[in-house]
Amino acid sequence: MILVLNNRLGKRKWYFYGVILLLSIFFLESSLFLINVNATRKKINGTSTQDDIKPKERVSYDFMNNNTFEILSDIYINLYIEYDNSISFCQTYFMINNSAPISLNISTKSNLQNFGITQNPRQPQKSNYQFQFGYNYIIRIRTNTSISNLTISYRKNPLYNLNPDTEYSLAIYEPSQDSWQLVDTIEIINESSSETTIESTLSNLQQDTDYYITLFEVGIIQPDWTWLIITVVVIAVAIASLVVLISKKDYFQYLRTRTIPIEKGAHRLTLDEVLENENRNKIIDLILTEPGIHFNELLRRTGLAAGNLVWHLDILQTYKIIGKKRIGNFIAYFPYYQKNPISNVDLKLKKSKLTLEILEMIEERPGIWNNLITKKFKVDHKTIQYHLNKLDELGLIKLEKEGRKKKIYLNLDSEYFNQK
């Protein structure tokens, strides 16, 4: 009886193990199938290909000259794509959302003339910015029906001819226009790989219309400051006699022994912590050596970013280590002497740390808008709007409406930045 029971239990055990093994193989094969579906790669021995892409199918095409094109769509696509022989080491990713199947024709050239366009359109234009075409990679798309949304991404990688330290903006051109038109462009950082992707979305592309798409390098227009520096130097020399020059050691001793009320606001630093910071030491050295120095000269001499310099100046003003005074069209900075009438400054920038962090973010990403700032700092959008309103009232930022978005830029013409 015991032998028969053990035999039955043994058969059941092996039956159970067999079922587990079969299920494991099934799920393994299923997961591998899903991975392959989401990452289909096709090597193209040539410069062109034609293919049918199913809904939700992601396909990557590896062309000659190290060109890669990836596409994902929620509808059926009949695709034809062609790369010019002069194009090399370029990577592009298309994601398409549409209600109806489409036939999509894509071709690439290094310039518009190679597409047969004889008259160059004007460069994109935006105040305080200049745009340079240096990517030498233009995509032309044409479809047999309109497209609701087309998202285009580029990996910001030197391998694909994109400099990680350069800012880019997508631009689109169609022959009925006379200039390239800028498209909202954002950068997305992959936290796991630390790689940056440039991304833009085009909406309502019309059927049977040629659209040309490329990237432009973005730079800030730097005005000629020669006359401004000369003027401020003259002003500084003229008023220097009003300020008692003092050594840094004696000045620090004076700051530590004086008795005046200081409202720290959002700052929680001790006086020693304020004075020991390397960047703030540079600023203090310059102001002690050249009383009346202006913002842009401090910016040039310290090598700090504008937002960072604003932050340190705000701390130094809050702790009454320096003062500022409007002289003509400029804002000049001085050591803070309680008895010196020139240092009785109205500190306009009593801002919280968040306000200054937002200002710095606007400097790093010109054209950003409220929603992106809200996502960055993970606070309520009304809170962000409150700080943006403060910056706007101080004249440090300006808003430009594009479509439904209010894009935000530094106001380099403001009194604070001394660019009148």
C-alpha positions in Angstrom: 0.0 0.0 0.0 2.8 2.4 0.9 4.7 1.6 -2.3 1.7 2.2 -4.5 1.0 5.5 -2.7 4.6 6.7 -3.1 4.5 5.7 -6.8 1.3 7.8 -7.3 2.8 10.8 -5.5 6.0 10.5 -7.6 3.9 10.6 -10.8 2.0 13.6 -9.6 5.2 15.4 -8.7 6.8 14.8 -12.1 3.5 15.8 -13.7 3.5 19.1 -11.7 7.1 19.8 -12.6 6.3 19.2 -16.2 3.4 21.7 -16.2 5.7 24.3 -14.5 8.4 23.7 -17.2 5.9 24.1 -20.0 4.4 27.3 -18.6 7.9 28.7 -18.1 8.8 28.1 -21.7 5.5 29.6 -22.8 5.9 32.8 -20.8 9.6 33.1 -21.8 8.7 32.8 -25.5 5.9 35.2 -25.1 8.0 37.8 -23.4 10.7 37.4 -26.1 8.1 37.8 -28.7 6.9 41.1 -27.1 10.4 42.4 -26.9 11.0 41.6 -30.6 7.7 43.3 -31.5 8.8 46.4 -29.7 12.3 46.5 -31.1 12.3 45.3 -34.7 15.6 46.2 -36.4 16.1 46.1 -40.2 19.5 46.5 -41.9 19.2 48.3 -45.2 21.9 47.5 -47.8 21.5 50.7 -49.7 20.1 54.2 -49.3 16.4 53.6 -49.6 13.6 51.2 -48.5 9.9 50.7 -48.7 8.0 48.9 -45.9 4.6 48.4 -44.3 4.4 49.2 -40.6 1.6 47.8 -38.5 -0.1 49.8 -35.7 2.0 49.9 -32.5 4.9 48.3 -34.3 8.3 50.1 -33.6 10.8 49.6 -36.4 14.4 50.7 -36.6 16.1 51.0 -40.0 19.9 50.9 -40.1 21.1 52.4 -43.4 24.5 52.8 -45.0 26.8 55.6 -43.7 25.7 54.9 -40.1 22.3 56.5 -40.5 19.4 55.2 -38.3 15.7 56.0 -38.7 13.1 54.7 -36.1 9.4 55.0 -36.4 6.4 54.1 -34.2 2.7 54.7 -35.0 -0.7 54.0 -33.7 -2.0 53.4 -37.3 -0.9 51.5 -40.4 1.8 53.2 -42.5 3.1 52.5 -46.0 6.6 54.0 -45.7 9.2 55.0 -48.3 12.4 56.5 -47.0 15.6 57.5 -48.8 18.9 58.8 -47.6 21.2 61.0 -49.7 24.8 59.6 -50.1 26.2 62.7 -48.5 24.3 62.1 -45.3 26.2 60.2 -42.6 26.0 59.5 -38.8 22.4 60.9 -38.4 19.7 59.4 -36.2 16.0 60.3 -36.2 12.9 59.0 -34.4 9.3 59.6 -35.6 6.2 58.9 -33.5 2.9 59.4 -35.3 -0.6 59.8 -33.9 -3.4 59.8 -36.5 -6.9 58.6 -37.0 -6.4 57.1 -40.5 -3.7 55.0 -42.3 -1.2 57.0 -44.2 1.3 56.6 -47.0 4.5 58.5 -45.9 7.3 59.5 -48.1 10.6 60.7 -46.5 13.8 61.8 -48.2 16.9 63.5 -46.8 19.5 65.9 -48.2 22.3 68.0 -46.8 20.7 71.3 -48.0 17.6 72.7 -49.7 19.3 73.3 -53.1 19.6 69.5 -53.4 15.8 69.3 -53.2 15.6 71.7 -56.2 14.8 74.8 -54.1 16.8 77.6 -55.7 15.9 80.5 -53.3 16.9 80.1 -49.7 14.3 81.0 -47.1 15.2 83.4 -44.4 16.7 82.1 -41.1 14.4 81.7 -38.1 14.0 84.9 -36.1 13.4 85.7 -32.5 14.4 88.7 -30.4 17.9 88.4 -28.7 18.6 85.1 -30.4 20.4 84.1 -33.6 20.1 80.8 -35.4 22.7 79.0 -37.4 22.2 76.1 -39.8 25.1 73.7 -39.4 23.5 70.3 -39.1 23.5 69.6 -42.9 20.7 67.2 -42.5 17.2 68.2 -43.8 14.2 65.9 -43.9 11.4 66.3 -46.4 8.1 64.6 -45.6 5.0 64.2 -47.7 1.8 62.2 -47.0 -1.4 61.2 -48.8 -3.5 62.3 -45.9 -3.2 64.8 -43.1 -1.3 63.9 -39.9 -2.7 64.9 -36.5 0.6 64.8 -34.5 4.2 64.0 -35.5 6.8 63.9 -32.8 10.4 64.0 -33.9 13.3 63.2 -31.7 17.1 63.4 -32.0 19.7 62.0 -29.7 22.0 64.8 -28.6 25.1 62.8 -29.1 28.4 63.7 -30.8 28.1 60.3 -32.6 25.1 61.8 -34.5 26.7 65.2 -35.2 24.9 66.9 -32.3 27.0 68.7 -29.6 25.7 68.1 -26.0 26.8 71.6 -25.0 24.9 73.4 -27.9 21.3 74.4 -27.8 19.2 73.4 -30.8 15.7 74.3 -32.0 13.7 72.4 -34.6 12.5 74.5 -37.6 10.0 73.7 -40.4 9.7 75.2 -43.9 7.2 74.8 -46.6 7.6 76.5 -50.1 4.5 78.7 -49.6 6.5 80.5 -46.8 9.5 82.9 -47.1 11.3 81.8 -43.9 12.0 78.8 -41.6 9.5 78.7 -38.7 10.6 77.7 -35.2 8.9 74.8 -33.5 8.7 74.3 -29.7 11.7 72.2 -28.8 12.5 70.6 -25.5 15.3 68.5 -24.1 14.6 65.3 -22.2 17.3 63.7 -20.0 17.2 59.9 -19.6 18.0 59.5 -15.9 19.4 55.9 -16.4 21.8 56.7 -19.3 22.2 60.5 -18.7 21.7 60.9 -22.4 19.8 64.0 -23.7 17.1 63.8 -26.4 15.8 66.8 -28.4 12.1 66.6 -29.1 9.5 68.6 -31.0 5.9 67.9 -32.0 4.3 69.1 -35.3 0.5 69.2 -35.5 -2.0 69.2 -38.4 0.3 68.4 -41.3 -1.6 68.7 -44.5 -1.8 66.1 -47.2 0.1 66.4 -50.5 2.3 69.1 -49.0 6.1 69.1 -48.9 7.5 69.9 -45.4 11.2 70.4 -44.8 12.5 69.9 -41.2 15.9 70.5 -39.7 17.7 71.7 -36.6 19.3 75.1 -36.0 21.9 76.0 -33.5 20.7 78.6 -31.0 22.9 81.5 -29.8 22.3 84.6 -27.7 23.0 87.9 -29.6 25.8 89.6 -27.7 25.7 93.4 -28.3 28.9 95.5 -28.5 29.6 96.5 -24.9 32.7 98.6 -25.6 31.0 101.9 -25.3 29.0 100.7 -22.3 32.1 99.6 -20.4 33.9 102.9 -21.1 30.9 104.9 -19.9 30.6 102.9 -16.7 34.3 103.1 -16.0 34.1 106.9 -16.3 31.1 106.9 -13.9 32.8 104.6 -11.5 36.0 106.8 -11.4 33.8 109.9 -10.9 32.0 108.5 -7.9 34.9 106.4 -6.4 35.9 109.4 -4.3 32.6 109.1 -2.5 33.5 105.6 -1.3 36.2 105.0 1.3 38.4 102.3 -0.1 39.2 99.6 2.5 41.2 96.4 2.5 39.3 93.1 2.3 40.6 92.0 5.7 39.5 95.3 7.4 36.2 95.2 5.6 35.4 91.7 6.8 36.4 92.8 10.3 34.0 95.7 10.0 31.2 93.4 8.9 31.7 91.1 11.8 31.7 93.8 14.4 29.0 96.1 13.2 25.5 96.1 14.8 22.8 96.6 12.2 19.5 94.6 11.7 19.6 92.0 8.9 16.4 90.4 7.6 17.6 87.1 6.1 14.3 86.2 4.5 14.6 82.7 3.0 18.4 82.5 3.6 19.6 80.5 6.6 23.4 81.2 6.3 25.6 82.6 8.9 27.7 85.6 8.1 30.9 83.5 8.0 29.2 81.1 5.6 28.3 84.0 3.3 31.9 85.4 3.4 33.7 82.0 3.0 32.0 81.2 -0.4 34.5 81.2 -3.2 32.2 82.8 -5.8 31.0 85.5 -3.4 34.6 86.3 -2.5 35.3 87.0 -6.2 32.4 89.4 -6.3 33.4 91.2 -3.1 37.0 91.5 -4.3 35.8 93.2 -7.5 33.4 95.6 -5.7 36.1 96.6 -3.1 38.7 97.1 -5.9 36.3 98.9 -8.3 33.4 100.5 -6.4 30.6 101.3 -8.9 31.3 98.2 -11.0 28.1 97.1 -13.0 26.4 93.8 -13.5 27.7 92.8 -16.9 31.3 93.6 -15.9 30.8 91.4 -12.9 29.4 88.7 -15.2 32.4 88.9 -17.4 35.0 89.0 -14.7 33.6 86.3 -12.4 32.8 83.9 -15.2 29.5 83.0 -13.5 26.2 82.3 -15.3 23.8 85.2 -15.1 21.3 83.4 -12.8 24.1 82.3 -10.5 25.5 85.8 -10.3 22.0 87.2 -9.4 21.7 84.6 -6.7 25.1 85.5 -5.0 24.4 89.2 -5.4 21.0 88.8 -3.7 22.7 87.0 -0.7 25.4 89.7 -0.4 22.7 92.4 -0.5 20.4 90.6 1.9 23.3 90.4 4.4 24.2 94.1 3.7 27.7 93.2 2.5 27.2 95.2 -0.7 24.7 97.8 -1.9 23.6 98.9 -5.3 22.6 102.2 -6.8 21.0 103.3 -10.1 23.3 105.8 -11.9 21.9 107.0 -15.2 20.9 103.9 -17.1 23.1 101.5 -15.1 23.0 99.7 -11.8 26.3 100.1 -9.9 27.5 98.0 -6.9 29.4 99.3 -3.9 30.6 98.1 -0.5 27.9 98.6 2.1 28.8 101.5 4.4 26.1 102.4 6.8 27.2 106.1 6.9 27.8 106.4 3.1 24.7 107.9 1.5 25.5 106.2 -1.8 24.9 102.8 -0.2 21.3 103.6 0.9 20.0 101.2 -1.7 16.4 99.9 -2.1 17.0 96.2 -2.3 14.5 95.3 -5.1 15.5 91.7 -5.2 14.3 90.3 -1.9 13.3 87.0 -3.5 13.0 83.5 -2.2 15.4 80.8 -3.2 12.7 79.3 -5.5 12.3 82.6 -7.4 16.0 82.7 -8.1 16.1 79.0 -9.1 13.3 79.7 -11.6 15.2 82.6 -13.0 18.3 80.4 -13.4 16.1 77.8 -15.2 14.8 80.4 -17.6 18.3 81.4 -18.4 19.4 77.8 -19.1 16.2 77.1 -21.2 15.0 80.2 -22.9 11.5 79.9 -24.2 10.4 77.6 -21.4 6.8 77.9 -20.1 4.9 77.5 -16.8 4.0 73.8 -17.2 7.6 72.7 -17.8 8.8 74.7 -14.8 6.0 73.2 -12.6 7.1 69.7 -13.6 10.7 70.5 -12.8 10.1 71.8 -9.3 7.0 69.6 -8.6 5.0 72.4 -7.0 1.5 73.7 -7.8 1.4 75.8 -11.0 -0.2 78.7 -9.1 2.9 78.8 -6.9 5.2 78.9 -10.0 2.9 81.7 -11.5 3.3 83.7 -8.3 7.1 83.7 -8.6 6.9 84.4 -12.3 4.7 87.4 -11.6 7.4 88.7 -9.1 10.1 88.3 -11.8 7.8 90.0 -14.3 7.1 92.9 -12.0 10.9 93.4 -11.4 11.3 93.4 -15.2 13.7 90.5 -15.2 11.7 88.3 -17.6 9.5 88.9 -20.6 6.7 86.8 -22.0 6.1 86.0 -25.7 2.9 84.3 -26.7 3.2 81.5 -29.3 0.0 79.7 -30.0 -1.5 78.7 -26.7 1.8 78.9 -24.8 3.4 81.9 -23.1 7.1 81.4 -23.5 9.4 83.0 -21.0 12.8 84.6 -21.6 15.3 86.7 -19.6 14.6 90.4 -20.2 18.2 91.4 -21.1 17.0 95.0 -21.7 16.0 95.4 -18.0 17.7 97.8 -15.7 19.0 95.0 -13.6 21.0 93.4 -16.5 22.2 96.9 -17.6 21.4 96.5 -21.2 19.6 99.7 -22.0 
